Every structure is written in structure tokens, then in C-alpha cells.
Amino acid sequence: MKVLLINGSPNEKGSTYTALCEVEKELNKAGIETEIFHIGKEPIRGCTACGHCSKGSYRCIYDDTVNVALDKAETADGFVFGSPVYYAAPTGQITSFLDRFFQAGISYQYKPGAAVVCCRRGGSTAAFEQLNKYFTISNMPVVSSQYWNMVHGHDAEEVKQDLEGLQIMRTLGKNMAWLLKCIEAGKKAGISLPEKEE
């Protein structure tokens, strides 16, 4: 089993990365393979509704980091998307990325998803809510923790001082691992996926 963790911060090793690493440690302890993918600093264009991805390619016409992530997503059983909070919302980069990632990608149905947000002080719940909407429109089980999936700190060093936030990340990793193993056990027991209505 594998979880793809997407770092939606322009800073590759900043606060978002620190939070994702804490989730990753617990997944690895549970025997789950992981990869943290940084979307980079380059501008990411938004979806232009051109329809290219719906013609069977499952790739975006704009060949950038979104298509690289889509290649990695094919072998993932679960996803964690992380973003810093900018003006009480996820970054524009991760929003454009996810609009195209979910529009162009393979079906993410029944693959667990989780969002992680990092903020200095406020705006985290609004950003967290926006990210979770990608899962709830895609038939994805949403993985939760003991509190909302957020850490506080302006940079990586401040996040490391947020002991409660780090515990929330560890609990998230444990819950993701548990859910993935439950899904796997269900498949082995012959439990089929819900029948989709036309």
C-alpha cells in the first residue's frame, strides 16, 4: 500500500513539509509506503475546461507538475494534500493544481484522502474546509484526526514547537494506515465496492 503526500507550499522544506513528515512517519511505522511530492515554485495554470482530459488520456493538456503527480497517483492507495494558509484559504498554486488533478485524473473513488493545513495564527478552518471538498465530491473516505488537521507556526521550527499539532499529524497518520488496512481486509474478505447508480 502507498500514500502520496502532496506538498502544496512554495517552500519545499517549510511548515507544510514538517507537518507532512509527521504524518509520513506514522504511515511508515505501519508498513505503508509513502512519497512526499512537492508541487514546486513554478506557476500552475488553472483548469480551462478544454475537455482534453475527458477524452480518455487522464492527463491534462498542459504538461506540467500536475501530469507528473497524476503518474504517481496511479499507484497510490491514499492521499494527503498539504497547504499553508494564505488569506484564510489554501494557496492559489495548490487550488489550481487540485482543480486539474481531480478533473484530469483517474478515479479516486474509495481511496482515502486527507487535508493538512499550516498557518501562523488564523484562517486554518476555512482552508481545511476548502481542501476537504475535493474528497467529498469524489466518493473518497475522508481521514480525520483527534482535532482538525492543522499545525501552527510561521516556519518549520515554530511548527516543531506546536506539540498538539504534531500529535494531530501523528494521529492522522495512524488513522490513515488503519483505514487503508481495513479497506484491504475488506477486499480480501470479498466485500465489494458500493454499486454506483447511473
NORSULFEN-V217829 format. One record per residue. N is the residue number from 1. PHI is phi in degrees with one decimal (none if undefined). Layout:
n = {N,N}
phi = {PHI,PHI}
//
This chain:
n = {1,2,3,4,5,6,7,8,9,10,11,12,13,14,15,16,17,18,19,20,21,22,23,24,25,26,27,28,29,30,31,32,33,34,35,36,37,38,39,40,41,42,43,44,45,46,47,48,49,50,51,52,53,54,55,56,57,58,59,60,61,62,63,64,65,66,67,68,69,70,71,72,73,74,75,76,77,78,79,80,81,82,83,84,85,86,87,88,89,90,91,92,93,94,95,96,97,98,99,100,101,102,103,104,105,106,107,108,109,110,111,112,113,114,115,116,117,118,119,120,121,122,123,124,125,126,127,128,129,130,131,132,133,134,135,136,137,138,139,140,141,142,143,144,145,146,147,148,149,150,151,152,153,154,155,156,157,158,159,160,161,162,163,164,165,166,167,168,169,170,171,172,173,174,175,176,177,178,179,180,181,182,183,184,185,186,187,188,189,190,191,192,193,194,195,196,197,198}
phi = {none,-139.9,-117.6,-98.4,-105.8,-101.7,-92.7,-92.3,-90.6,-67.1,-92.9,-60.6,-119.2,-93.0,-66.5,-64.8,-59.7,-61.3,-65.4,-62.7,-62.4,-67.3,-64.7,-58.6,-56.7,-70.9,-62.4,-63.9,-59.2,-86.8,83.9,-93.2,-72.4,-137.5,-148.2,-96.1,-112.5,-91.9,-74.2,93.3,-101.4,-67.6,-60.3,-117.0,-73.1,-78.3,-67.5,-107.8,54.5,-78.2,87.7,-57.0,-68.6,-83.7,-95.0,96.9,-83.7,53.0,-137.0,-81.9,-64.7,-89.6,-84.7,-138.1,-60.6,-62.3,-66.6,-61.1,-66.3,-62.8,-61.3,-69.2,-66.3,-60.7,-103.0,-90.4,-101.1,-155.9,-138.9,-129.5,-111.4,-115.9,-150.8,-72.8,-98.8,-119.3,52.0,60.6,-150.3,-63.1,-61.7,-60.5,-60.8,-69.4,-66.1,-62.7,-58.6,-69.4,-56.0,-79.6,-59.6,-78.6,-71.6,-89.5,-74.0,-64.0,-69.1,-99.8,-54.7,66.1,-99.8,-60.5,-132.3,-144.5,-113.7,-132.4,-125.3,-128.4,-140.5,-71.5,-146.0,-136.4,90.3,-68.8,-68.1,-67.5,-65.7,-60.6,-61.8,-61.9,-66.3,-66.1,-65.8,-63.5,-74.9,-73.6,-93.2,-117.6,58.0,-102.3,-61.9,-94.3,-90.3,-113.1,-134.1,-81.1,-155.9,-60.1,-75.6,-145.7,-126.5,-120.2,154.9,-72.2,-144.2,-58.3,-65.7,-69.7,-62.2,-64.2,-88.5,-84.7,-64.0,-66.4,-60.2,-65.6,-63.8,-60.0,-65.5,-64.7,-62.6,-60.0,-60.7,-64.4,-66.8,-63.5,-60.7,-61.2,-65.2,-60.6,-70.0,-65.1,-62.9,-62.3,-63.6,-63.1,-61.2,-65.7,-84.3,85.8,-79.1,-87.3,-69.6,-57.0,-74.9,-86.6,-79.8,-71.6}
//
